[in-house]
Each structure stands twice: as C-alpha cells, then as structure tokens.
Amino acid sequence: MDWITCANSFITVVEHGSLAQAANKLNTSSSALSKRLSWLEKQLGVQLLKRTTRHLTVTDAGQLFYQRSALLVNDWQQMLAETTATYGEVGGILRLGAPLATGSRLLVNYLTEFSQCYPKIKIELHTVTAGQLPDLNLDVFISREITEFNSCSYIATKLLSYQNGFYAAPAYLENNLPITTPEQLCQHNYLLFGEQNHQQDHIFENNQRLRLQGNFITTNPEVLVAGAVAGMGLILTSSQTIKRELDNGLLVPVLPTLKQPTDAIYAYYPKLNYHHVKTKLFIDFIKQKSSQTLPAFCAQD
C-alpha cells in the first residue's frame, strides 16, 4: 500500500459514488479498492466514508481529505507528466473548463487540430457556469475577463479578441423587409441569448445603441444558431462562433460594418511550482490559431 495509490482510489470512489464504478475506472476489483480505503482510514485514524450495502456517504473528514488530496494527487500526476515530457512526447490529461457557448461553439473549432498535434494529451472539457470563479481542479479555466477576481493562486492571460455582429439565414432575408441601415434593424425579429426579457439593449461601435427584441430567447447556443439557420430571425454573435454555418452558406452577415466593441476571452490557470507544459502548449496553440482567423465569440457568454 502507498499513499498516492490509496488517495487516488479514494478520490475516484468519491467522484463515481460507488466502489464498483470506481473499480471499473481504475481497472481493479471492488475488494482491492475496499482494502485501500481501509488502509487509508487506518493510517489517518478517521473514517472517510460511511459504507452500507447500497450507499456510500462521505464524512466531514472525508470531504476535507478529498478536497486537499484531489489537488495534491493531480499535482503529483502533472509533475510526473511534465518530467516525462522533458525527454519525450507530451502526454497526460488536460482539464479544461468553459461556459457552454465557449465549449460547443469556440473551443471545438480548435480541439481536433490540437489533438492531432499532441495525440498523447487526453482532453476533458467541463461545462461551467458563466461568471463562475476559476476552479483549482481545472488546468485551464476559460471565460470573459473576471474583473472582480483577484487571486494570488492564478495567472490570467488574454486568449483571443472578438467582435459581434448580425447574421441571418438567406431565406429569412429574402422573405422579410430589406436591411440597409441600422435603423431598419428595429423592424426585425431577433433570437436572444439569455434566460428572460425579450427586449435587450446593446451598444455598438461609435457608441451607437440598439434595442433588440424578438419572440425567442434561450441559454442554449446550439438552439440559438439552429433557430437562425431555420430562418426564425437574426442573431448577434461572431463569425468564428458560426464558422461552420458561414462556410456552408447557411448564415450570412447583415450590415457587416456594424459591430460591437472589441472584447476578449481570458484563460485562467493555477500558479504551480513546476512548469505546466500541457497548459502552455494549449494556450499558445489557441492564441496562434485565433490570430490566423477572424476573432470571435458567442454573444452573452
């Protein structure tokens, strides 16, 4: 028995909620896993889990040990991966966190090529809540700039810049009033991103303001884009967010010179006592690729 193996086993049990699922994940038996947990509790002198035939409950001591050991075991595994990478191909797990629109509409444009460049890096993409603070369990946390966040535990770097504009399906433009000036936009239906309020005010370059209103609102970026493709109305987003639709002619720009002010997406990653090669490779890769294309991002993430 050793501390790293047993701690990792405990972490896996907590995250999967059962011995059987954790054993399957670790490619071992439930009995072997149970022995590791018993050894861990004996060494610590506290009960970490309350076990019955049907349920596993984490004790207060177990919750504290889980939170701290998860970070330590992850650091240990990263250290091994970085040390190995010094003399060989980079590998290991890269844990990314991003809001839904960012993950499904922005990162997906880069992850395939990144994986082809670094096939031994395994990527975990976790969906986080917009506005959520960075999570130490993630290697890279991607979001808009968190202006009120000031932590000595993180490094923030600008990942890419973007501007939003108007887009619509060709069929929608053919079947509705023409749009040649910003004022005419007020006569059209908009597909809005949010939880409520079918009327939203937006600011554009030169401090121009427009009040957008429509009959459809959602927090699901995929549904928003699909609705625009189906001709339900216009959307306010970026070219990179809808790159596939633009490439296939499913959506086209509307008043392409009318843009919102440039904004940015940031990557937050923990300050570590060692050089995190995977994180650096990923951030440098995204920066390089995004600089080669039009900067972009989904509207209200």
Phi, psi and chi 1 to 4 in degrees:
 res  aa     phi    psi   chi1   chi2   chi3   chi4
   1 MET       -  144.6  -61.7  -71.9 -177.4      -
   2 ASP  -142.9  160.1   64.6   85.0      -      -
   3 TRP   -63.8  -43.8  -79.1   98.5      -      -
   4 ILE   -63.7  -47.5  -66.3  -65.6      -      -
   5 THR   -62.4  -45.4  -59.9      -      -      -
   6 CYS   -70.3  -39.0  -67.3      -      -      -
   7 ALA   -65.6  -42.1      -      -      -      -
   8 ASN   -63.5  -37.2 -172.5   53.4      -      -
   9 SER   -63.9  -43.9  -63.1      -      -      -
  10 PHE   -62.2  -44.0  171.4   71.9      -      -
  11 ILE   -59.4  -44.4  -67.7  166.7      -      -
  12 THR   -65.4  -39.0  -51.9      -      -      -
  13 VAL   -63.0  -45.2  168.5      -      -      -
  14 VAL   -62.4  -43.3  172.5      -      -      -
  15 GLU   -72.6  -27.2  -67.9  178.2  -14.4      -
  16 HIS   -99.9  -15.7  -74.2   77.7      -      -
  17 GLY    79.1    3.0      -      -      -      -
  18 SER  -158.4  153.0   77.1      -      -      -
  19 LEU   -66.5  -40.8  -75.5  174.4      -      -
  20 ALA   -62.6  -46.8      -      -      -      -
  21 GLN   -67.7  -38.3  -68.8 -176.1   33.5      -
  22 ALA   -66.6  -40.3      -      -      -      -
  23 ALA   -63.3  -40.0      -      -      -      -
  24 ASN   -64.6  -39.9 -177.4   59.4      -      -
  25 LYS   -64.0  -39.7  173.9   71.2  175.3  179.5
  26 LEU   -90.6    0.6  -63.9  171.2      -      -
  27 ASN    58.3   48.5 -164.7   26.9      -      -
  28 THR  -140.7 -173.2 -172.6      -      -      -
  29 SER  -100.2  159.4   64.9      -      -      -
  30 SER   -64.3  -35.8  -64.3      -      -      -
  31 SER   -67.0  -40.8   59.5      -      -      -
  32 ALA   -64.8  -38.1      -      -      -      -
  33 LEU   -66.4  -40.7 -150.4   53.2      -      -
  34 SER   -62.1  -38.6 -177.9      -      -      -
  35 LYS   -65.8  -37.9  -70.5  178.8 -179.2  177.9
  36 ARG   -64.7  -41.5  -65.7  175.7 -170.3  174.0
  37 LEU   -65.7  -40.7  -63.4  177.8      -      -
  38 SER   -64.0  -41.0  -62.9      -      -      -
  39 TRP   -62.8  -42.6 -179.1   88.9      -      -
  40 LEU   -62.6  -45.1 -161.5   57.8      -      -
  41 GLU   -65.6  -36.1  -69.8  176.8  -31.0      -
  42 LYS   -66.5  -42.5 -177.7  178.2  179.0 -179.7
  43 GLN   -65.9  -36.9  -61.2  -58.9  -48.7      -
  44 LEU   -82.9  -26.2  -67.0  169.7      -      -
  45 GLY    77.1   18.9      -      -      -      -
  46 VAL  -137.8  158.8  -65.0      -      -      -
  47 GLN   -89.5  125.6 -174.8  176.5    8.5      -
  48 LEU   -95.3  -33.7  -59.1  175.3      -      -
  49 LEU  -132.2  142.4  -66.3  169.5      -      -
  50 LYS  -100.5  116.0  -67.6  179.8 -179.1  178.2
  51 ARG  -112.2  130.0  -76.2  170.0  -88.5  177.6
  52 THR  -122.8 -178.0   66.3      -      -      -
  53 THR   -67.7  -21.6   54.4      -      -      -
  54 ARG  -117.7  -24.0  -66.7 -174.0  178.0 -177.7
  55 HIS  -131.4  153.2  -60.4  -73.2      -      -
  56 LEU  -122.0  127.6  -76.5  175.2      -      -
  57 THR  -123.4  129.8  -56.3      -      -      -
  58 VAL   -82.3  127.7 -175.8      -      -      -
  59 THR   -76.3  171.6   65.2      -      -      -
  60 ASP   -60.8  -42.1  -69.6  -18.8      -      -
  61 ALA   -64.7  -38.3      -      -      -      -
  62 GLY   -65.7  -37.7      -      -      -      -
  63 GLN   -65.5  -42.0 -171.4   62.1   41.0      -
  64 LEU   -64.2  -44.9  175.4   61.8      -      -
  65 PHE   -64.5  -37.9 -175.7   78.0      -      -
  66 TYR   -62.3  -49.0  166.9   74.9      -      -
  67 GLN   -59.7  -43.9  -66.9  172.6  -12.5      -
  68 ARG   -77.8  -41.4  -61.4  -61.2  -62.5  -86.3
  69 SER   -70.1  -31.8   62.5      -      -      -
  70 ALA   -60.2  -40.9      -      -      -      -
  71 LEU   -68.1  -44.1  -65.1  175.4      -      -
  72 LEU   -66.6  -43.4  -67.6  172.4      -      -
  73 VAL   -65.6  -39.9  169.4      -      -      -
  74 ASN   -62.9  -42.5 -179.4   61.5      -      -
  75 ASP   -61.8  -40.1  -76.5   -8.8      -      -
  76 TRP   -63.2  -46.9  172.2 -100.4      -      -
  77 GLN   -65.2  -39.0  -67.8  172.8  -22.3      -
  78 GLN   -65.3  -40.6  -65.1  -70.4   -0.2      -
  79 MET   -61.2  -42.7 -176.9  -89.7  -68.9      -
  80 LEU   -62.3  -42.9  -65.6  178.4      -      -
  81 ALA   -65.4  -41.7      -      -      -      -
  82 GLU   -68.3  -37.9  -51.8  -54.8  -19.7      -
  83 THR   -63.8  -43.8  -57.4      -      -      -
  84 THR   -64.3  -37.6  -57.2      -      -      -
  85 ALA   -65.7  -21.4      -      -      -      -
  86 THR   -61.3  -30.5  -56.6      -      -      -
  87 TYR  -119.9    9.8  -61.2   99.6      -      -
  88 GLY  -159.9 -168.0      -      -      -      -
  89 GLU   -72.3  139.2 -169.7  173.7   -3.4      -
  90 VAL   -68.3  135.6 -178.3      -      -      -
  91 GLY  -144.6 -170.7      -      -      -      -
  92 GLY   103.9 -173.8      -      -      -      -
  93 ILE  -101.0  132.6  -62.1  175.0      -      -
  94 LEU  -112.6  113.4  179.0   65.2      -      -
  95 ARG   -97.3  116.3  -63.5  177.8  176.9   85.5
  96 LEU  -110.6  144.8  -51.9  175.2      -      -
  97 GLY  -127.6  133.6      -      -      -      -
  98 ALA  -158.0  149.4      -      -      -      -
  99 PRO   -59.2  161.0  -23.9   35.2      -      -
 100 LEU   -54.9  -48.3 -179.0   59.6      -      -
 101 ALA   -62.4  -38.3      -      -      -      -
 102 THR   -66.1  -44.7  -45.1      -      -      -
 103 GLY   -69.9  -47.1      -      -      -      -
 104 SER   -80.7  -21.3   65.8      -      -      -
 105 ARG  -118.1  -16.9  -80.8  -81.4  156.4 -173.9
 106 LEU  -114.6  -59.7  176.2   63.4      -      -
 107 LEU   -63.3  -34.3  -67.5 -176.0      -      -
 108 VAL   -59.2  -25.0   71.6      -      -      -
 109 ASN   -70.4  -18.2  -66.1  -35.5      -      -
 110 TYR  -112.7  -24.3  -56.8  108.9      -      -
 111 LEU   -65.4  -35.7  -69.0 -179.3      -      -
 112 THR   -61.0  -48.8  -61.2      -      -      -
 113 GLU   -68.2  -37.2 -169.8  172.9   -8.8      -
 114 PHE   -61.4  -42.7  179.7   79.3      -      -
 115 SER   -65.4  -33.9  -65.1      -      -      -
 116 GLN   -68.4  -34.8  -68.5  171.7  -14.1      -
 117 CYS   -75.0  -32.9  -67.1      -      -      -
 118 TYR  -131.6   72.6  -53.9  101.0      -      -
 119 PRO   -63.8  -20.4   23.4  -34.1      -      -
 120 LYS   -87.8   -5.2  -70.0 -170.6  176.5 -179.2
 121 ILE   -87.8  123.3  -65.1 -179.8      -      -
 122 LYS   -95.9  128.2  -62.3  178.4 -179.9  178.8
 123 ILE  -104.3  131.3  -61.0  171.7      -      -
 124 GLU  -114.6  118.8  -67.0 -178.7    2.7      -
 125 LEU  -107.8  113.5  178.2   57.3      -      -
 126 HIS  -105.0  134.1  -59.3  -92.3      -      -
 127 THR   -83.7  128.2  -61.1      -      -      -
 128 VAL  -118.1  166.2  -59.4      -      -      -
 129 THR   -81.7  135.6  -56.1      -      -      -
 130 ALA   -57.5  130.2      -      -      -      -
 131 GLY    91.7   -7.4      -      -      -      -
 132 GLN   -67.2  147.8  175.3 -177.7  -32.9      -
 133 LEU   -77.4  154.5  -66.3  179.6      -      -
 134 PRO   -55.4  150.8  -27.3   35.8      -      -
 135 ASP  -115.0  125.8 -174.5  -16.7      -      -
 136 LEU   -64.8  -16.8  -78.3  171.4      -      -
 137 ASN   -78.6   -6.9  -69.9  -44.2      -      -
 138 LEU  -105.0  143.9  -61.8  170.3      -      -
 139 ASP   -76.3  -38.8  -61.5  -48.1      -      -
 140 VAL  -137.3  129.2 -175.5      -      -      -
 141 PHE  -113.5  119.8 -176.0   92.5      -      -
 142 ILE  -112.1  127.5  -59.3  169.9      -      -
 143 SER  -165.9  177.2   74.5      -      -      -
 144 ARG   -62.8  164.8  -82.0 -179.7  161.2 -177.4
 145 GLU   -61.9  130.5 -175.9  178.3   11.6      -
 146 ILE   -95.1   95.8  -52.2  174.4      -      -
 147 THR   -67.7  -30.6   54.8      -      -      -
 148 GLU   -93.2    5.9  -61.6  179.4   -1.8      -
 149 PHE   -95.8  121.5  178.4   67.8      -      -
 150 ASN  -137.1   96.8 -177.8   15.7      -      -
 151 SER  -125.9  137.9  172.7      -      -      -
 152 CYS   -79.1   -4.8  -63.7      -      -      -
 153 SER   -93.7   -5.8  -58.8      -      -      -
 154 TYR  -127.9  155.1  -75.9   89.3      -      -
 155 ILE  -115.1  134.6  -63.2  173.8      -      -
 156 ALA  -113.6  136.8      -      -      -      -
 157 THR  -140.1  140.6 -179.1      -      -      -
 158 LYS   -71.3  124.3 -173.2  166.7   75.0  172.0
 159 LEU   -87.8  -45.6 -158.2   58.3      -      -
 160 LEU  -163.5  160.0   56.0   88.9      -      -
 161 SER  -105.9  158.5  -60.9      -      -      -
 162 TYR  -153.7  159.6   66.2   91.4      -      -
 163 GLN  -135.8  141.6  -84.8 -171.9  -63.5      -
 164 ASN  -101.0  146.8  -67.3  -37.1      -      -
 165 GLY  -145.1 -174.8      -      -      -      -
 166 PHE   -97.3  141.8  -68.5  100.0      -      -
 167 TYR  -142.4  153.3  -62.0   87.5      -      -
 168 ALA  -156.5  163.2      -      -      -      -
 169 ALA   -76.1  143.9      -      -      -      -
 170 PRO   -53.5  -38.3  -27.7   36.3      -      -
 171 ALA   -63.9  -37.6      -      -      -      -
 172 TYR   -63.9  -43.6  175.4   86.8      -      -
 173 LEU   -67.1  -32.7  -62.9  175.4      -      -
 174 GLU   -70.9  -31.9  -68.7  173.9    4.5      -
 175 ASN   -98.5    3.6  -62.2  -36.6      -      -
 176 ASN  -130.5  174.6  -71.2  -85.6      -      -
 177 LEU   -58.7  143.9  -65.1  171.8      -      -
 178 PRO   -65.1  153.9   23.4  -33.8      -      -
 179 ILE  -124.1  107.1  -54.6  172.9      -      -
 180 THR  -122.6  -11.7   56.8      -      -      -
 181 THR  -137.5  155.9   66.4      -      -      -
 182 PRO   -57.9  -33.2  -26.8   36.0      -      -
 183 GLU   -63.2  -31.9  -69.8   72.2   24.7      -
 184 GLN   -71.1  -16.0  -67.5  172.6  -30.4      -
 185 LEU   -62.5  -27.6  -70.6  166.5      -      -
 186 CYS   -67.2  -12.9  -61.0      -      -      -
 187 GLN   -92.7    5.9  -55.0  170.7   16.8      -
 188 HIS  -117.5  163.0  -73.3  -95.9      -      -
 189 ASN   -91.8  135.9 -173.3   54.7      -      -
 190 TYR  -116.9  143.5  -68.1   90.2      -      -
 191 LEU   -95.8  115.9  -50.5 -178.8      -      -
 192 LEU  -103.1  145.8  -55.5  169.6      -      -
 193 PHE   -99.9  121.4 -171.4   91.1      -      -
 194 GLY   158.7 -170.6      -      -      -      -
 195 GLU  -103.9  -26.0  -66.2 -176.1   -8.8      -
 196 GLN  -160.4 -178.0   55.8 -173.7    1.1      -
 197 ASN    73.0   98.1 -168.8   -2.4      -      -
 198 HIS   -83.9   17.2  -72.9 -102.7      -      -
 199 GLN  -139.5  122.1 -164.9  173.0   74.3      -
 200 GLN  -132.2  139.7  -62.9  175.9   -6.5      -
 201 ASP   -96.7  134.5  -66.8  -40.5      -      -
 202 HIS  -132.3  145.6  -70.0  -87.1      -      -
 203 ILE  -105.7  137.6  -59.9  175.9      -      -
 204 PHE  -119.7  177.1  -64.5   81.9      -      -
 205 GLU   -57.5  154.1  -69.0 -179.2  -35.7      -
 206 ASN    65.1   22.2  -60.1  -38.9      -      -
 207 ASN    60.8   25.8 -155.7   32.8      -      -
 208 GLN   -76.8  135.4 -176.1  168.7    8.4      -
 209 ARG  -116.0  139.7  -64.3  173.3 -179.6  -92.8
 210 LEU  -133.6  139.5  -70.5  175.6      -      -
 211 ARG  -101.4  111.9  174.4  161.2  -69.5 -175.4
 212 LEU   -95.9  139.3  -52.7 -179.6      -      -
 213 GLN  -143.3  151.7   54.6 -172.5   -5.6      -
 214 GLY  -164.1  177.5      -      -      -      -
 215 ASN  -101.9   11.0   59.1   11.2      -      -
 216 PHE  -146.0  132.0 -176.5   77.9      -      -
 217 ILE  -140.0  142.5 -171.3  167.7      -      -
 218 THR  -156.4  157.6  179.6      -      -      -
 219 THR  -101.7    5.0   57.5      -      -      -
 220 ASN   -99.0  109.7 -171.6  -43.2      -      -
 221 PRO   -63.8  -32.8   23.4  -33.2      -      -
 222 GLU   -66.8  -40.7  -65.3  -62.8  -25.6      -
 223 VAL   -66.7  -37.7  172.0      -      -      -
 224 LEU   -61.1  -47.4 -165.2   71.1      -      -
 225 VAL   -67.8  -41.2  174.3      -      -      -
 226 ALA   -61.6  -38.7      -      -      -      -
 227 GLY   -63.8  -40.0      -      -      -      -
 228 ALA   -65.1  -42.8      -      -      -      -
 229 VAL   -61.5  -35.6  170.0      -      -      -
 230 ALA   -76.3   -6.2      -      -      -      -
 231 GLY    89.2   20.6      -      -      -      -
 232 MET   -71.8  -28.9  -69.0  176.7   62.2      -
 233 GLY   169.8 -170.5      -      -      -      -
 234 LEU   -90.2  156.7  -72.9   83.2      -      -
 235 ILE  -127.3  151.2   56.3  173.0      -      -
 236 LEU  -108.1  107.1  178.8   62.2      -      -
 237 THR  -156.1 -160.5 -173.5      -      -      -
 238 SER  -120.7  161.4   62.0      -      -      -
 239 SER   -65.0  -36.8   58.4      -      -      -
 240 GLN   -71.2  -34.2 -173.7   64.6   22.2      -
 241 THR   -59.9  -37.2  -59.2      -      -      -
 242 ILE  -114.3   34.7   53.6  171.8      -      -
 243 LYS   -55.8  -45.0 -177.3  178.1 -175.9  -58.9
 244 ARG   -62.5  -42.1  -64.2 -169.7  -60.0  -89.6
 245 GLU   -68.1  -37.5  -72.2   75.3   16.1      -
 246 LEU   -67.9  -42.6  -70.0  173.5      -      -
 247 ASP   -61.1  -31.7  -70.5  -15.1      -      -
 248 ASN   -97.8    5.7  -69.8  -64.7      -      -
 249 GLY    73.2   14.0      -      -      -      -
 250 LEU   -77.2  -27.9  -59.9  175.6      -      -
 251 LEU  -132.7  150.7  -66.7  174.4      -      -
 252 VAL  -135.3  156.1  -64.6      -      -      -
 253 PRO   -68.4  149.1  -16.9   30.5      -      -
 254 VAL  -123.1  123.7  176.6      -      -      -
 255 LEU    48.1   64.7  -62.4 -178.2      -      -
 256 PRO   -59.2  -18.9   18.2  -30.0      -      -
 257 THR   -84.3   -9.5   58.8      -      -      -
 258 LEU   -90.2  106.3 -178.0   62.8      -      -
 259 LYS  -129.4  154.3  -63.0  -75.2 -174.1 -179.6
 260 GLN   -79.1  160.0  -71.2 -170.5  -56.5      -
 261 PRO   -57.2  150.5  -24.8   34.7      -      -
 262 THR   -62.7  134.4  -58.8      -      -      -
 263 ASP  -126.4 -177.2 -150.1  -26.0      -      -
 264 ALA  -145.0  156.3      -      -      -      -
 265 ILE  -112.0  138.1  -65.6  -60.5      -      -
 266 TYR  -115.8  151.8  -76.2   77.2      -      -
 267 ALA  -111.3  126.8      -      -      -      -
 268 TYR  -110.5  131.2  -66.3   83.9      -      -
 269 TYR  -141.2  149.2   56.9   96.9      -      -
 270 PRO   -66.1  144.5  -18.5   31.6      -      -
 271 LYS   -74.4  126.9  -70.1 -177.9  179.6  178.1
 272 LEU  -122.7  161.9  -58.7  171.7      -      -
 273 ASN   -84.9    3.2  -66.0  -35.6      -      -
 274 TYR  -140.6  164.6   54.2   89.2      -      -
 275 HIS   -79.3  117.2 -171.4   46.2      -      -
 276 HIS   -87.6   93.6 -160.2  -53.8      -      -
 277 VAL   -63.0  -45.0  176.5      -      -      -
 278 LYS   -61.6  -42.4  -67.0 -169.6  -64.5  -64.6
 279 THR   -62.4  -45.8  -65.8      -      -      -
 280 LYS   -62.9  -43.4 -175.1  177.9 -173.1  -55.6
 281 LEU   -60.2  -43.9  -73.2  174.6      -      -
 282 PHE   -65.7  -49.1  176.5   76.8      -      -
 283 ILE   -62.8  -44.5  -69.6  175.9      -      -
 284 ASP   -63.2  -37.6  -70.7  -12.7      -      -
 285 PHE   -64.2  -48.1 -179.0   87.3      -      -
 286 ILE   -63.2  -43.6  -61.4  -61.8      -      -
 287 LYS   -59.6  -44.1  -74.2 -177.2  176.0 -179.2
 288 GLN   -65.6  -46.6  178.5 -173.0    7.7      -
 289 LYS   -67.8  -40.2  -69.4  -61.0  176.8 -179.2
 290 SER   -68.9  -27.8   63.0      -      -      -
 291 SER   -73.8  -17.1   67.3      -      -      -
 292 GLN   -88.4  -11.0  -62.9  172.6   -3.3      -
 293 THR  -125.6  176.9   58.7      -      -      -
 294 LEU   -68.3  129.8  -67.9  174.9      -      -
 295 PRO   -64.3  144.9   24.8  -32.4      -      -
 296 ALA  -165.8  166.9      -      -      -      -
 297 PHE  -176.5  159.8 -173.3   66.5      -      -
 298 CYS   -75.3  146.6 -169.1      -      -      -
 299 ALA   -48.1  -79.5      -      -      -      -
 300 GLN  -103.7   42.9  -64.1   91.6  -13.4      -
 301 ASP   -73.3      - -146.4   11.5      -      -
